[in-house]
């Protein structure tokens, strides 16, 4: 099974034009925007040309299906609001090239998927989460993006394309190729990483409700400042996590929204996202307990109201030993001594797909460890090496 690197790279660069930012190789292609839908229609044309039967599911995830049971490859093609050209797109284009190479070699059967809203405009890996059954379509339709648009409204932009669900039983397993999005492979000069497992994630919104008041006349000791509550909460978390977390554990406060967000007004409300990730489910639960307890203590001490939003999350997932073994053998054949086994600190669609079938993941280096930014890039030689490792693994698995 022989891949054609030039054909693969040409696809990647052409896909990059949908939502091109004008800054480097960056793209602006959030889920359900015009550029995202146009990119999916372009991908459907490439899948059709490769002899696959194309199909959109109700979420807008695009499948290119081989006949009968097959191995599923792919990732996603939507981007962050300011994203790079390879995040997700690499896995889709590499899968498409492996499909063509397999067909030219007489097998094995391979299918392709580009999941919708992996980047979480409306949640966390939304398209594959709904496909996994962890979230119903009706529940997902109620999710809102940061501007208040509901997913049901966004899906309406491609309603004319959407079909029924694809039966997961038609697939024997799933392999997702992706950029590392971290510094380790690049710093070590290594060409590939075979993923051992994907961390679990928890994500929820927290609201602190204070008292809006005049910033010039309200004494500090009488203020019920919602932002000061947020600042105190953040400082306490670092202290209280010390004896619980590991060097691989991460947590982030984001999406901070202050009301009324004005120079001369004490903020009356602070709403923010709280996200934490770790490979151990029990540690994730202990962190949740600390987060909730700390928020309650801060709110009580400062006279603030407190509201917790629904918590979204996915459990840690170990990679399948058979699929992972094929990737390891292919990595040693293509890049002897220049690859490693490593965990994934980033979340991926493979986590959700693991509900239905065995899964594995392959990483290639990210220059400088940069991702979710216009500067994201990978040397094309490493992209091609990753493609060959993926093809070698598929050949070893035989479909």
C-alpha positions as CSV (number, residue, x, y, z in Angstrom):
1,X,0.0,0.0,0.0
2,X,1.8,3.1,-1.3
3,X,0.6,6.6,-0.3
4,X,1.3,9.6,-2.6
5,X,2.6,12.5,-0.4
6,X,2.1,15.2,-3.0
7,X,-1.6,14.3,-3.4
8,X,-2.0,14.3,0.4
9,X,-0.2,17.7,0.9
10,X,-2.2,19.2,-2.0
11,X,-5.4,18.3,-0.2
12,X,-4.2,19.8,3.1
13,X,-3.3,23.1,1.4
14,X,-6.5,23.3,-0.5
15,X,-8.6,22.6,2.6
16,X,-6.6,25.5,4.3
17,X,-8.2,27.9,1.8
18,X,-11.6,27.5,3.4
19,X,-11.6,30.2,6.1
20,X,-8.0,31.3,5.5
21,X,-7.2,34.0,8.0
22,X,-4.7,36.0,5.8
23,X,-2.2,35.5,8.6
24,X,0.3,32.8,7.9
25,X,-1.4,29.4,7.5
26,X,-4.1,30.2,10.0
27,X,-7.8,29.5,9.5
28,X,-11.1,30.7,10.9
29,X,-13.5,27.9,10.4
30,X,-15.7,27.4,13.5
31,X,-18.4,24.7,13.3
32,X,-21.5,25.5,11.1
33,X,-20.0,28.8,9.7
34,X,-20.1,29.3,5.9
35,X,-16.4,28.3,5.6
36,X,-16.9,25.1,7.6
37,X,-19.9,24.0,5.5
38,X,-18.1,24.8,2.3
39,X,-15.1,22.8,3.5
40,X,-17.3,19.8,4.3
41,X,-18.8,20.0,0.8
42,X,-15.3,20.1,-0.7
43,X,-14.3,17.1,1.4
44,X,-17.5,15.3,0.3
45,X,-16.4,15.8,-3.3
46,X,-13.0,14.3,-2.5
47,X,-14.5,11.4,-0.8
48,X,-16.9,10.8,-3.7
49,X,-13.9,10.8,-6.1
50,X,-12.2,8.3,-3.9
51,X,-15.1,5.9,-4.4
52,X,-16.6,6.3,-0.9
53,X,-20.4,6.6,-0.2
54,X,-20.8,10.0,1.4
55,X,-23.2,10.8,4.2
56,X,-23.9,13.6,6.7
57,X,-25.4,12.6,10.1
58,X,-27.9,14.8,11.9
59,X,-25.1,16.7,13.6
60,X,-23.4,17.5,10.3
61,X,-20.5,15.0,10.8
62,X,-19.4,13.8,7.3
63,X,-18.7,10.2,6.6
64,X,-17.1,8.6,3.6
65,X,-18.2,5.0,3.8
66,X,-16.5,1.9,2.3
67,X,-18.7,-1.1,1.5
68,X,-19.3,-3.6,4.3
69,X,-17.3,-3.5,7.6
70,X,-14.3,-1.3,7.5
71,X,-11.7,0.5,9.6
72,X,-12.6,4.1,10.3
73,X,-10.0,6.9,10.1
74,X,-10.4,10.6,10.5
75,X,-10.7,13.5,12.8
76,X,-12.5,16.9,12.3
77,X,-12.3,19.9,10.0
78,X,-13.8,22.7,12.0
79,X,-11.4,25.1,13.7
80,X,-11.0,27.3,16.8
81,X,-12.2,30.9,16.3
82,X,-8.5,31.6,15.6
83,X,-7.0,28.2,14.6
84,X,-4.3,26.5,12.7
85,X,-4.4,24.7,9.4
86,X,-3.6,21.2,10.7
87,X,-5.7,20.8,13.9
88,X,-8.2,18.1,12.8
89,X,-7.7,18.7,9.1
90,X,-4.5,16.6,9.2
91,X,-6.4,13.5,10.4
92,X,-9.1,13.9,7.8
93,X,-6.7,14.4,4.8
94,X,-4.4,11.6,5.9
95,X,-7.4,9.3,6.2
96,X,-8.5,10.2,2.7
97,X,-5.1,9.5,1.3
98,X,-4.9,6.1,3.0
99,X,-8.3,5.3,1.5
100,X,-7.0,6.0,-2.0
101,X,-3.8,4.1,-1.4
102,X,-5.7,1.1,0.0
103,X,-8.1,1.1,-3.0
104,X,-5.1,1.2,-5.4
105,X,-3.6,-1.7,-3.6
106,X,-6.8,-3.8,-3.6
107,X,-7.7,-3.3,0.1
108,X,-8.2,-3.3,3.0
109,X,-11.6,-1.4,3.2
110,X,-11.2,2.0,5.0
111,X,-13.8,4.7,5.8
112,X,-13.3,8.3,6.7
113,X,-15.0,10.7,9.0
114,X,-14.9,14.5,9.7
115,X,-16.7,15.0,13.0
116,X,-18.7,18.2,13.5
117,X,-17.9,20.8,16.2
118,X,-14.9,19.0,17.8
119,X,-13.6,22.3,18.9
120,X,-16.6,22.8,21.1
121,X,-18.4,25.9,19.8
122,X,-21.4,24.4,21.5
123,X,-19.9,22.0,24.0
124,X,-17.1,19.5,24.2
125,X,-16.4,17.5,21.0
126,X,-20.1,17.9,20.3
127,X,-20.6,15.9,17.1
128,X,-18.9,12.8,18.3
129,X,-20.5,13.1,21.8
130,X,-24.0,13.0,20.3
131,X,-23.0,10.1,18.0
132,X,-21.6,8.2,21.1
133,X,-25.0,8.5,22.8
134,X,-23.6,10.4,25.8
135,X,-25.8,13.4,24.8
136,X,-29.1,13.3,22.9
137,X,-29.6,15.5,19.9
138,X,-32.5,17.2,21.7
139,X,-30.2,18.1,24.6
140,X,-27.4,19.2,22.2
141,X,-29.8,21.5,20.4
142,X,-30.3,23.5,23.6
143,X,-26.6,24.3,23.9
144,X,-25.6,27.8,23.2
145,X,-22.3,29.3,21.9
146,X,-20.7,32.3,23.5
147,X,-22.9,34.7,21.5
148,X,-26.1,33.1,22.6
149,X,-26.9,31.2,19.4
150,X,-28.4,27.8,19.9
151,X,-27.0,24.7,18.2
152,X,-30.4,24.0,16.7
153,X,-30.2,27.3,14.9
154,X,-26.7,26.7,13.7
155,X,-27.5,23.2,12.4
156,X,-30.3,24.8,10.4
157,X,-27.6,26.2,8.1
158,X,-26.9,22.8,6.7
159,X,-30.3,21.2,7.3
160,X,-30.6,20.4,3.5
161,X,-27.5,18.2,3.8
162,X,-28.3,16.2,7.0
163,X,-29.3,12.5,7.0
164,X,-29.7,9.7,9.5
165,X,-27.2,8.3,12.0
166,X,-24.4,6.0,10.7
167,X,-24.4,2.7,12.5
168,X,-21.1,2.3,14.5
169,X,-21.3,-1.5,14.1
170,X,-20.2,-1.2,10.5
171,X,-16.7,-0.2,11.8
172,X,-14.0,-2.5,13.2
173,X,-12.1,0.3,14.9
174,X,-11.0,3.9,14.7
175,X,-7.6,5.5,14.3
176,X,-7.2,9.3,14.6
177,X,-4.1,11.0,13.4
178,X,-3.4,14.5,14.9
179,X,-0.8,17.0,15.6
180,X,0.6,16.7,19.1
181,X,-0.4,20.3,20.1
182,X,2.4,20.2,22.7
183,X,6.2,20.6,22.7
184,X,7.5,17.1,23.5
185,X,8.0,15.6,20.1
186,X,9.4,18.8,18.6
187,X,11.8,19.4,21.5
188,X,13.1,15.8,21.2
189,X,13.4,15.8,17.4
190,X,11.1,12.8,17.2
191,X,8.8,12.2,14.2
192,X,5.8,10.4,15.8
193,X,4.0,9.7,19.0
194,X,1.8,6.7,19.6
195,X,-0.8,7.6,22.2
196,X,-1.2,5.5,25.3
197,X,-4.4,7.2,26.6
198,X,-6.5,10.4,26.5
199,X,-7.1,12.4,29.6
200,X,-10.5,13.0,31.0
201,X,-12.0,16.4,31.1
202,X,-14.5,18.4,33.2
203,X,-16.0,21.7,32.2
204,X,-18.7,23.9,33.8
205,X,-19.7,27.5,34.1
206,X,-19.8,29.3,37.5
207,X,-21.6,32.5,38.3
208,X,-20.8,34.8,41.2
209,X,-23.5,37.4,41.8
210,X,-22.6,40.5,43.8
211,X,-23.8,44.1,43.9
212,X,-23.4,46.5,41.0
213,X,-22.4,49.9,42.4
214,X,-20.5,53.1,41.8
215,X,-16.8,52.6,41.5
216,X,-15.9,56.0,42.9
217,X,-18.1,56.2,46.0
218,X,-18.4,52.6,47.2
219,X,-15.9,51.9,50.0
220,X,-13.8,48.8,49.5
221,X,-14.9,47.2,52.7
222,X,-18.6,47.6,51.7
223,X,-18.2,46.2,48.2
224,X,-19.7,42.9,47.0
225,X,-17.5,42.8,43.9
226,X,-18.1,39.7,41.8
227,X,-14.7,40.0,40.1
228,X,-12.8,40.1,43.4
229,X,-14.6,36.9,44.3
230,X,-13.4,35.3,41.1
231,X,-9.8,36.5,41.8
232,X,-10.0,35.1,45.4
233,X,-11.4,31.8,44.1
234,X,-8.6,31.4,41.5
235,X,-5.9,32.1,44.1
236,X,-7.3,29.6,46.6
237,X,-7.6,26.8,44.0
238,X,-3.8,26.8,43.3
239,X,-3.2,26.3,47.0
240,X,-5.8,23.7,47.6
241,X,-4.9,21.6,44.6
242,X,-1.2,21.2,45.6
243,X,-1.5,17.9,47.4
244,X,-4.0,16.5,44.9
245,X,-2.7,17.1,41.4
246,X,0.3,15.8,39.4
247,X,2.6,17.6,37.0
248,X,0.3,16.3,34.2
249,X,-2.9,17.8,35.7
250,X,-4.1,21.1,34.3
251,X,-6.9,23.5,35.0
252,X,-8.1,26.7,33.3
253,X,-10.4,29.6,34.0
254,X,-11.8,31.1,30.8
255,X,-14.8,32.8,29.1
256,X,-14.8,35.4,31.9
257,X,-17.8,37.7,31.5
258,X,-18.3,40.7,33.8
259,X,-21.5,42.6,34.1
260,X,-21.8,45.4,33.4
261,X,-18.1,45.4,32.4
262,X,-17.6,49.2,32.7
263,X,-14.8,51.4,34.0
264,X,-16.7,53.1,36.8
265,X,-19.0,50.3,38.0
266,X,-18.2,47.6,40.6
267,X,-18.9,44.4,38.7
268,X,-22.2,42.9,39.9
269,X,-21.8,39.6,38.2
270,X,-18.9,37.4,37.1
271,X,-19.5,34.3,34.9
272,X,-16.7,32.1,33.9
273,X,-15.8,28.6,32.7
274,X,-13.9,26.2,34.9
275,X,-12.1,23.4,33.1
276,X,-9.8,20.7,34.5
277,X,-8.1,17.6,32.9
278,X,-6.4,14.5,34.2
279,X,-5.9,10.9,33.3
280,X,-7.4,9.6,36.6
281,X,-11.2,9.7,37.1
282,X,-10.9,9.7,40.9
283,X,-8.6,12.7,40.8
284,X,-11.0,14.6,38.6
285,X,-13.7,14.0,41.2
286,X,-11.5,15.2,44.0
287,X,-10.8,18.3,42.1
288,X,-14.5,18.9,41.5
289,X,-15.1,18.7,45.2
290,X,-12.4,21.2,45.9
291,X,-13.7,23.6,43.2
292,X,-17.3,23.5,44.5
293,X,-16.2,23.9,48.2
294,X,-13.9,26.7,47.4
295,X,-16.5,28.6,45.4
296,X,-19.0,28.2,48.2
297,X,-16.6,29.5,50.8
298,X,-15.6,32.5,48.7
299,X,-19.2,33.4,48.0
300,X,-20.2,33.2,51.6
301,X,-17.2,35.2,52.9
302,X,-17.8,38.0,50.4
303,X,-21.6,38.1,50.4
304,X,-22.0,36.8,46.9
305,X,-24.6,34.6,45.2
306,X,-23.3,31.4,43.6
307,X,-24.6,29.3,40.7
308,X,-23.1,26.2,39.1
309,X,-24.0,25.5,35.5
310,X,-24.3,21.9,34.1
311,X,-21.0,20.1,34.1
312,X,-19.8,18.6,30.8
313,X,-17.1,16.0,30.7
314,X,-15.6,12.9,29.3
315,X,-13.8,10.0,31.1
316,X,-10.2,9.1,30.5
317,X,-9.7,6.5,27.8
318,X,-7.0,4.0,27.2
319,X,-6.0,3.1,23.6
320,X,-6.7,-0.4,22.2
321,X,-3.7,-2.6,22.4
322,X,-4.1,-4.2,19.0
323,X,-4.5,-0.9,17.1
324,X,-1.8,0.7,19.2
325,X,0.6,-2.2,18.5
326,X,0.1,-1.7,14.7
327,X,1.0,2.0,15.1
328,X,4.0,1.2,17.1
329,X,5.3,-1.4,14.6
330,X,4.7,1.1,11.7
331,X,6.4,3.9,13.6
332,X,9.5,1.8,14.2
333,X,9.6,0.9,10.5
334,X,9.2,4.5,9.3
335,X,11.1,6.3,12.0
336,X,13.3,3.8,13.8
337,X,14.3,5.1,17.3
338,X,12.6,8.5,16.6
339,X,9.1,7.9,18.1
340,X,7.6,7.5,21.5
341,X,4.6,6.3,23.4
342,X,2.9,9.2,25.1
343,X,-0.4,10.4,26.7
344,X,-2.7,12.9,25.1
345,X,-3.4,16.0,27.3
346,X,-5.7,17.3,24.6
347,X,-9.2,16.0,24.1
348,X,-10.1,14.3,20.9
349,X,-13.1,12.6,19.1
350,X,-11.5,9.2,19.8
351,X,-12.6,9.5,23.4
352,X,-16.3,9.4,22.3
353,X,-15.8,6.9,19.5
354,X,-14.3,4.5,22.2
355,X,-17.8,3.9,23.4
356,X,-18.5,2.0,20.2
357,X,-15.3,0.4,19.1
358,X,-11.5,0.0,19.7
359,X,-9.6,3.3,19.2
360,X,-6.0,4.5,18.8
361,X,-4.2,7.7,18.1
362,X,-1.1,8.9,16.3
363,X,0.7,12.2,16.8
364,X,3.1,14.2,14.7
365,X,5.2,17.1,16.1
366,X,3.9,20.6,16.5
367,X,6.6,23.2,15.8
368,X,7.3,25.0,19.1
369,X,4.4,23.1,20.7
370,X,2.0,25.8,19.3
371,X,-1.7,25.0,18.4
372,X,-5.0,26.7,18.6
373,X,-3.3,29.7,17.0
374,X,-2.6,31.0,13.5
375,X,1.1,30.2,14.1
376,X,0.4,26.4,14.3
377,X,2.6,24.4,11.9
378,X,4.4,21.1,11.3
379,X,7.3,20.4,9.0
380,X,5.9,18.7,5.9
381,X,8.5,15.9,6.2
382,X,6.9,15.1,9.5
383,X,3.4,15.2,8.1
384,X,4.5,12.7,5.4
385,X,6.2,10.4,8.0
386,X,3.0,10.4,10.0
387,X,1.0,9.6,6.9
388,X,3.3,6.6,6.1
389,X,3.0,5.4,9.7
390,X,-0.8,5.5,9.5
391,X,-0.8,3.7,6.2
392,X,1.6,1.1,7.6
393,X,-0.6,0.5,10.6
394,X,-3.7,0.0,8.4
395,X,-1.8,-2.4,6.2
396,X,-0.8,-4.4,9.3
397,X,-4.3,-4.5,10.6
398,X,-5.8,-5.6,7.3
399,X,-8.9,-3.4,7.7
